[in-house]
């Protein structure tokens, strides 16, 4: 879908948003607030235990804030507490600001904020409302112990997409059945986030990289045949001591997967493409997304930018974000640290040089680029290795997205 006929000065509530009839009988487009109210009502109608699946830009944090505030308003007991669970320290530090932002700062002394890494160790606690942000990261066998060891009256789970792993999807549906869904493209259609274009550019491995990749792939094929149907699940179970089997075969299988991933995620030909995109969009704010911290540092060095990842201290990351938000720096190179919890509306360009095998990271990364800011169009450039596993990852990551273009010549997309 091309944007040559794209209207200017789009209305915030969306030029294609569904219509509703308000209390006065006036027909009007649904606003983001209307959608959020519907999500909360659907949660309430499901007995206050459910999951809201909503893309970045919908306002999941505000929904969480309202869910807790409205629930506390119903109670006379001022000793009742609520809990917000998040996957990272950065989000734990940020989330209280949402209550301040929406005028509910007086509730903060009745709310605990905690990471999944700590919450699963608690036992015997009771909360009136538990909100699980980025719940897909809190469904591991270890982290979900929180739900077995503690109790709550109401549970609200939030994520951008339904978990792709069958086990996690089943756990979520049993824990908090899905009560409301809005996709990224529906958020675009409603005008909550900016339009976007995705350009997928295929690159080649050099001779040494291709030899390394082919060696890992041959090992992968051999070990997959040895393990049989459901090789990945079997290998995990064998190595985890949950199933009898050849641990050597299972280990070689998993190592071959990691080996292939490392080769494609650190393909040097991607760096030249990233440099070219940055030069072309030199007047724009840009985020790059890598597959490993080491490669992120290589990209940053080639571009002349700074890297932002888990290898940096909290103080260093805060300083880097401040410089980026203020415009002192125009380009920030990240691995996974900026996939969530970062809001800089004037970022217009994203460059992905390290694909993930699942769709969620793509939705999260795209969400960093399409925050509403006037009539901008967010652009994502994805560099992937041809004739490799990255082609399958690309298909998986983009299959439910619109405005995706693919080719081998970057110049066609600049």
N, C-alpha and C positions, 0 to 999 in steps of 0.2 A: 504494500500500500504506500503510494507516494504522497508527499505533502504539498504538492504544487497548488492545490486548491484549499489549503488549510486556512480557515478564517483567522483574522487577527483579533487581538484584544478579547480573548475568550472569557466568558463569564465564569466566575469562581465556582458556581454551583454546577457548571457543566452544560455544554450545549446539547448533550445527548442524554442527560440524566432522566430517569423515569419520572413521571408526573404523579403527584398526590393531590388530594383535596384537603385543605386545612380546616380548622374548626369553624371558620367563617364561610366555608363553601367555595373558597377560591382555589382554582387549579394552579399548581406551581411545581417547579422541578424539585425533586428530593435533594436536600442539602446533605452535607456530611453529617451534620447534627441529627438529621432525620434518620440516616442510615445507622448511626451509633445508637439512637434510641431504639430502633428496631432490633438491633443486635442484643441490647440489654433486655428488651421485652421477650425476645425469643429465649434468652437464657432463663429469665424468670419463669416463663411458661413451661420450661423443661425441669422445673423444680430446683432452680439455682445450682444445677450441676451440669456443666456443659463446656464445649470448646467453641471458640470463635476463630474461624479461619479467615484471615483478612490480610491483604497485601500491604506492604509498606506504603504509608501515606494515608491509610484509612483512619488512623488515630487510635490504635489499639491501647496505647498508654492512657489516653483520656477515658476510654471505655472502662479500663481497669480502675482508674481513679473514681469514676462515677459509681461503679459497682460497689466499691468499699464504702464510699461516702453515703450513698443511699441506704445501704444495709445497716450502717451504724446509726443513721438517723431514725431507724425504726425501733431502736432499743433504748430502754431507760437505763439499763445497766452500763455504766460508764467504765467498768473494769474489763469488759469484753475486748479482746484483741483480734487484729487481723494480720495477715502475713502476705508479703509479696516475695515470690521466689524468682530469681534471675540467674542466668548462666555465668555472668562475669562480674568482677569487682567494679568495673567501669559502669555497668548498668546499675549495680547496687548503689553506687554513689550518686548516679543521675536520677534515679526514679523518684526520690522524695521531691525533687524539683517539679515534677508533674503535679503534685498536690498543691504546691505553692502557685504554680502557673494557673491552675483552674480555681483558685480561691478556697482550697480545702486544707490550708496549712495547720488549722487548729486540730486536725485529725491525726497529725503525725505522731503525737505522743501515744497513740493507741495502735500504731502499726509497726511491725518488725519487717526489716528488709534483709534478705539473706540469699546467698548463693546456693545452688543445688549441692555444691561440694561440701557445704557445711550442714545443710538442712537434713541430709539423709542420716546424720549421726544423732539427731534428736529423737527422743522417745517419750511418749506419754503426754505430749503437749496437745492442747485443744485451742482451735481458732474458730472464730465465727465465719470469716471469709478467708480463703486461701486463693490468691491469684498467682498463676504460674505463667510467667512471661517466657516466650521462646521455649514452649513446653517440649518441642522436639529434642531439645538438649537435656531434658530432665527425665527421660524415659528409660535410661539404661537400667540394668538389673540392680545396680548399686544405688543409683539415685532414687529410684522409685520405692526404695525401702521407707522413705519418708511417709508415704501414704499408708503403709502397713503398720507403722509404729505410732502414728499420731492420728488425731481426729479433727473434724471440721464440720460446720453446718452447711457451708456453701463452697463450691469449687468452680473457679473460672480459669480455663486454660486458653492461652493465646499463642498463635503461630501464623506464619504467612502461608504455609501449605500443609496439607495432610502428610504425615511422615511416610516416606517411601518404603522403609523397611516393614515387611508384613508384621513382624513381632511388635514393633513400636506402634504401628497403626492399630493393631488389635488391643494393645494395652490402653491406648488413648481412648478408643471407642468405648471400652468397658469402664474406664475411669471417669471420663467426662464426654459423653456422646456429643457429636457435632450438632450445634444448634443454629449456627449462622455461618454463611460463606460469602465472600466477595473476592473475586480474582483481581490480579493486577490490571488486566485489560479492562475489567469492569470499572476499576478505580480511574483509569484513564478516560473511559467513556463518560463517566460521571463528572470529570473535571477536577478530581481531587489531587491528581498528580499530573505532571507534564506528559505530553506525547513523547514517544521515543523512537529511535531507529537503531537497529542492531546490524553491524557489518561483520561477517565472519570471513576471515582471510586465512587460507591454507598456506602453510609454510613447509619446507622440507628439512629433514635432519641432515647434518653433514655426514660424511662417510663414517667417521668414528662413532657418532651417535647412532647411526642406522645399524651398525654392527652390534653395538651394545643392546639396542632395542630388540633386534631379531633374536639375539641369544636369550634374552629374558623371555621373549614370546615363545620360543621353542620349548623352553623349560616349563612355561605355563601350560602349554598344550599337553605335554607329556604328563605332568602332575595332575592336570584336570582329568585326563583319561584314567589315570591310576585311581583317583578318588571316586570317579563315577558321577552319577546324577546328583545335583545339589552340592557340587564340590566346595564352594565357598563356605556354606553353612557347616558342612562336614569338617572342613579344615579348622574352622573356629572351634567347633565342639571338641575335636580331638586335642587341639592345643590347649583348650581350657579344661581338659580332664573330664569332660561330660560325656565322652563317647570313646569307645575302644577304636584303635586304628594306628596306622603307621605315622608316628609323629615326625619322622624325617621327611616323608612325602608331603605331609601337611605344611611343614615349615618351608620346604622348597617352593611349594605352591604359593604361599603368602609372600615369600621373598621375591618371587618372579613378578607378582602383581606390583609390589613396591618398586622393583627395579624398572619396570616399564613406565610407571608413573613418574619416577625421578627423571628418567631420560627425557620424556616429552615435556615435563614441566620446567626443565632447564635447557630447552633447545635454544642455542645461541641465536638462531635466525629470528627469533621473536623480538630480540632486543632492537635490531635494526628497524623493524616495523614500528615498535613503540616510539623510538626516537623520531621517526618521520612524522608520526601522528602528532607528537608534542610540538614539533617545529611548525606544522601546518596550523595548529590551534594555539599558537603562542599567546594569544590574548585571552584565552579561556582558563578557567580553573579545571584541573584534571586530577583524577585519581587513577593509579594503576593497581591492578590486583594480581599478585603472583601466587605461585604454588608452594614455594618454600622461602624461608627468610633469607637464605643464601642468595637465591636468584633475585629476590626483591632488592637486595643490596646491589647486585650487579646491574639491574635495570636503573636504579637510582643513580649509580655512578655514571652510567652511560648518558643519562638524560641531564645530569647536573642538578638532581633534586635530592630530597632527603627521604629516608625510609622510615616507615612507621609499622612496627610489628612487636611481637611478644618478647623479642630480644632487647627491647628498649625498656628503661625504667618507667614507672608511672609518671614521674616528674618530667622525663624527657618526652613522653608521649603527649602530655598536657601542653608542653611548650610548643611542640610541633603543630598540634591542632590549633592553638591560639594564633600562630603565625599564618596558618593556612586560612583560618576564618577571617583574619584581618586583611588578607591579601598580600601580606609581606612575602609569602611564598605562593606560587601558582600551581605547583605540582607536588603531590604527595604519593609516595610509592608504598603500598601496603601488601600484606599477605592475606590474613583473615581478620585482623584486628579491626578493620573498618567495615566488615560485612554487616554489622549491626551496631546500633547505639550511637550513630553519628549523624548529625543533621546540619548540613551546610547547603542551603537552598540554591546558592549561585554556582554550584558545581555543574558543569554542562557536559563534560567528556569523561568517559570511563574507558580504560584500556585493560583488557583481561589477557594476561600472558600465562596464566595457570588455571586451567579449567578443573572443576570438581566433577565427580561422577554422578552427582545428584542435581535435581532442579532447584532446590531451595537456595543454595549459595548464589545461583544466578539471579533469582528473584530479589535476594537481599542486596546484591551488588548493584543491580539495576535500580533498586530503591534509593541508593545513595545519589544517583544521577538525576532522577526525575522528580525531586521535590519541587513543588509548585513555585515558580518564580517568574511572574509575567507570562509571556507566551513562548518561552523557551522550548526547544525540542532537545531532549537528552539524547546523546549519542554514545553508543558502546561499540568499541572495536575489539573483536575477539580474534586472537591469533592462536590457531590450533595446528597440530602436526598432521599432515595428510598421511593416509595409509597407516594409521595408528589407532590405538584405543581412544584417543581424543576425539576422533570422528564420531564414535558412539556416544561419548560424553556430551559432545556438542548437540547431537540430536536429542538426547535425553533432556538437556538443560533448556532447549529452546522450543520443544515440540508444542507447548501450550501458549507460546507467545506470538504476537503479531509483529509485522514490520521487520522481518528478519531477511537479510540479503546475504548471499554467499558468493565468493569468488576468490581467485588466486592473485588478483592484481589490486593492491591497496589503492593505487592511484584512481581507480574507478569510484572509490568511496570518499575521496577527499575533495 
